[in-house]
Amino acid sequence: MLSSLFPLIYGLVFIVLLWQAFQVMGRGFSAAGKPLGTPDSGKDRTGKVTIHPELLDGDGRLTEEDLLTVRFSGDEESGESSTRPGE
């Protein structure tokens, strides 16, 4: 009996997973059609700017400390000193 149900269950699971895959791909294709830089206002839950928790001090205010940054080779940005560490 189990051997006759296995192909049926396998096929049913396959169809469900295939349906979910097409749904995910459809969402990806619809997102690709939107222009970059335009936020989707209908999807915003709060309507507020979200601040990363690591940028807040113990009292919940923005920290005044200097932030550590990583600079990769070929990443030129104006306004910074032209000397690099190690030169």
Buried (B, 14 or more C-beta within 10 A) or exposed (E): EEEEEEEEEEEEEEEEEEEEEEEEEEEEEEEEEEEEEEEEEEEEEEEEEEEEEEEEEEEEEEEEEEEEEEEEEEEEEEEEEEEEEEE
